[in-house]
């Protein structure tokens, strides 16, 4: 028994070796550093093959211009994308997570309310250590650096200039409830598009303004929505169908439209013009985030970092007619239309962190009842 201590010690050594070989220490998370550099992101992107899968609600032509500029800046990157309305895109992302499928690297939409729920469920990676992140407005930063509003998009009225003279377009949204405008007004459908979902968050006077906001409420509420239903307001769908309804003359005036679609239509020569009503306008969060289980995590972060950069922001402003998420960019200097854009401090911006997934379901149903007389399924 005099050698028992030595035998036990030998077993201990063997056990330690087995533990080390069989259960090696977890590799350090390369993205947990306090600060990442662009050089690190570039090297990692090249190593993983430069692939990028982008889930977005940006209309197709502006998206193509944004991706073209990004790929010219980083020519080894090759992008694929899925383009759907914000609520529909969120449903797909939820379904993929539930099924254990990870296809998206970056997800972006104007259905901003879903991002706090994504964050709480652990779906999003922390990106607060990206090089361009500190340049964003505080208002643009989600908790824990998990998502960012890299743009804020205003939502004007627009009209068909062949059917309505500019001087005949009402300044007051209440005017649209009068018999004169029956069967002549269209709106996006909040059940299927992030732009209209956000716009009705302002219209309803039922949601909280972001911290520091001083804009008055819309003064419209359910009474206005009910009146517009009685006036047979058309709800053709998302931003594309809404533009088409005005361009083709199916309706004469539209509300709730995403400014990026207005910019695209006017630049293509469509017979439309726009202005803001006296009640003001929503400043829609245009949110982006990196999937916590992104197939290409370096390229995903490289893309998000570029979207937050001055170069990326100016491209976005020019193509989407939006306000920058950065405080050091004067968006009015890069806005592409001569009609101009509402000043940033005139935007009513929602506190999206005050909203839960259940709140959103209830909100969509209530607004659908007010606008269509029935809840969504």
N, C-alpha and C positions, 0 to 999 in steps of 0.2 A: 504493500500500500504506500511505500515511500515514494513511488513514482506517480501516484494518482494526481498530484498537483500539476506535474508536467504534462500528463495526458489531457487533463482538463484545459490547460492553457493552450495546448495544441489544437483541441477541438474549437476553442474560442477563436483562435487565429483562422482556422478553416472556415468557421461560420462567418467571420467578418469578410473573408475573401469571397465566399459564396454570395453574401449580401451585396457586396460591391459589384460583383459580376452580374448577378441576377436582377438586382434592383439598383441600377446606377442612379446617382443623384440627378434630380430633374435639371435639365438645361436651363440656364438663365433666360428669362424672357427678353429678347432683344428690343422689345418695344416698351419696356418698363423704365427705360432711362429717363431722367428728368427732362432732358432735351435731346431731340433727334436732329441730325443735320441733313441738309438736302443731299450731300455726298453719300451718306449712309443709305438714304432712300433710293438713290440712283443705283448704287451698287447692288442693293437687294433686289430691285426691280429687274435689273439685267440678269441676275442669277436665277430668278424664278421665271424667266422667259418673256417678261414684258407684257403679259396678258392682263386685260382688265375687263371685268364684267360689270356693267353699269346699269342699275335699275333706276329709271328716271321718269318724271312727268313733263320734262321740257319738251315742247313741240318739236317735231322731227327736224325741220330745217334749222332752227336755232341750235338744236343739239348737235347737228352735223357740223355747224360752224365752230362750236365750242370744242368738239373733239378734234377737229382738223387743227385748230390752233395748239391744242395740248400735244398732239402727236408730232406736230412740227417742232415743238420745243423739246420733246423727248422721242426721237424718231424710231427707237426700238420698240415702242409700245404699240400694241395692236388691240383695239377695243371692240367689244360687242356690247349690245344694249338691248334692253326690253323697255318699251315705252308704253305706259298705261296711265290712266287717271290716278291721282293720289290714293283715294280710298281703295280702288281695285288693286293697285300695286301693293298697298299695305296688306290686303287680304292674301295676296300671293306670298309675300314675305312671311307672314304668320304661318301659312300652310306649309311652306318649305321648312321652317323651323320645327313645326310639329312632326313632320315626316323625317327629320334628320337629314334633309338635303341642303347643302350649302353651295349655292350657285352665285350669289351676289357678292361682289367686292365692295361696291359703294351703292347706297340707296339714297335717292333724292326725290323730294316731291314738295308740293305746297300743302299737302294734308298734314300740317304741322302737329296737329293734336296727337297723332299716333306715336311720335318720337319719345315723349316721356314714358309711355308704356313700353316701347322697345327698350328704353334705358332700364326701367325697373325690372324687366325680364332678363336682363343681361345679354341682350342681342347685339349691343353696340360696343365697339372698341373705344378706349380712351384715346383721344387725339389732341389733348391739350399740350402735348410736348412737341407738336409739329412746329417747324420754324416760323411759319406765318401766323400761327394762332394768336399770339399776343397783340397783333395789329387790329383784331376785330373789336367792334363795340362790345361793351359788357352785355348789352341787350341781345347780342347775337350768339352768346355762348350758353350752351346748355350746361346743367349741373355736371360736375366731375369731368368736364371736357369731352362728353360722349357724343354730342352732336352740335352743329353750328347752323345758324341762319346766315348763309353767306350772301344772301340777298333779301331785300324786302320789296315786294311788288305791289304797286298801287293798282286799283281797279276802277277805271273810268266808265262813264256811259259812252256808247258809240251809236252812230246812226248812218243810214244809207243816204248819202248826199244827193242822190238822184230822186229820192222820194221825200226828203224832208230838208227844208232850208235851215241853216244854222240858227237863224233868229227865232225859228219856231220850236227849237228843242228846249224843253223846260229846264230851268235851273233847279227846280224843286222836285224831288222824287214823288212827293204827294200829288203833283199834277198828273202823273202817269196813272193814277187811280181813277181819273175822270173819264166819262164816256167817250170823249174825243180820242182817247188812246186805246179803246177796247179793241182787242185782236191785233194790236200793232206793236206790242212790246214782247221781248224775249229775255230770258235769263238762263244762266247755267243751272244745271240740276245738282243740288248739293248732295244728293245720294250717290253721285258718280264722279264728281270732279272736285279736286282740292281747292281750286280758285273760288268756286261758288260756295263750297263748304265754309271757307274762311269769310267770304263776304257776308254770308248770312249770320255768321258769328258776331259781326258788327251790327247788322240790321236788327237782330233780335233784341238787342239791349239786355241780354241775359248772361253775358260773359264778362269776365274780369279783364280790365286793361292792364298791360304790363307795368311793372313797378316804375314809377317816375313819370308815367303817362299823364298828360293833362288835357287830352282832347275830350270834348263833350261827347255824350252818347249820340247815336244816330237820330233818336226821336222817332223812329219808325215802328219797330216792334211787330208783334203779331197782327195788330190792326192793319198795318200796311200790307203785310203778306196776305192776309185774308182778302183785302180789297183788290190786290193784284190777281188773286185767283178768280174773283168775281169778274174781273176785266179780261179773263181768258189769256193771261200771260203764258206764252209758249215756253216750254222747258225742253229744248232739243237735246241736251246732253252736256258734254264737256266743251272745252274752249274751241275746238275745231268746228263742231256742229253749230255752236253759237255764232261764230264768225260767218259761217255759210248761210245761216238763217237771215242775217242782215245783208250780206253781199247779194244774195239771190232775190231779196225783196220779200221773203216769206214773212219777215217782221221788219218794222222800220227802225226801231230803237232797241238797244240791248243794255241791260245792267249786269253787273257782276263780272265783267270780262277781265281776264288776265292781260295786263298791259303788253306782255311779250307777243301775244296773238294780234293785238292791235298794231304793234310795230311791224310785224311780219306782213300783215294784210296791206297796210298803207304803202310799205316799200315795194310791194308787188303790184301797186297801182289800183287796188280795190277802191270802189267808190264809197269810202267811209271816212268819217272824222270822229273826234272824241272830245270830251271835256269832263270835268269833275262837277258833280252836283253840289249845291250849297251845303248839304249835310256833311260833306267831306268824303273821305275814302278810307278803306281798310289798308293797312300795310301788311300784306300777307308774308309770313315767314316762308322763305324758300330754303328748306332745310336739307342738309346733307350729313351723312354719317358713314362710318366704315363698319362693315359687318365684323362682329367679334370673331367669327370663324371664316373670315374671307379666304377664298382659295389662293389669292395673290395679295397677301397683306402689305408687302412693300409697295407694289404698284398702286394699290388702293390708297395708301397714305400719300404717295407722291402726287396722285391726282387730286386728293383733297387739299393738299398743301398748295398746289397750283391754283385751284379754284379760289383759295383765300388770298393769293398773291395779287399785287397790283396789276400785273399782266393779265391774269385770269379774270379779275374783277372787271377790268375795262372791256374785255371781250363780252362778258356776261351782260354788262350794262348796255352795250351797243346792240346786242342781239335780243335782249329780253326787256329793255326799257325799264330797268329796275334801279332801286337804290342800293348802293354798296353796303355790305355788312361791315366795312371798314370806315372808321371815322376820318381817316386821312385822305379820302377820295371824295371830291365834289361831283356827285353823279350828274348834276345838271350840265356839266361841261362835256360829258360824253353821251348824253341822251340823244338819240338819233333823229327825233321828230321836231319840227319847228314849233309845234304846239306846246312844247315844254312838259314838265312833270311837276307834280305837287311837291313842295318842300318836305324834307324828311320830318321836320317837327310838326307837320300838319297831318301825319299819318296816325290813324288809330291802330295801335298794335296790341294784340291779345296776349294775355299771360297763359301760354300753352301748358306750363307746368301745373296750373290750377285745374287741369282737365284730366279726367280718367277715361279709360276705354268705355266704361259703362255710360259716363256722361255723354260721350260722343254718340253712342247708339241712341240714347234717349233724345239728344238734340236733333239728330237727323230725322228721327221719326216725328218729332214735334213740328219741325220745319216742313217736312213732307206733308203732314196733315194740313198745315196752314196754307201751303202752296197748291196742293193737289187734292186735298180732301181725304187722303188715305195715307197710312203709314207704309214704309218700305218693308219688304219681306226679309 
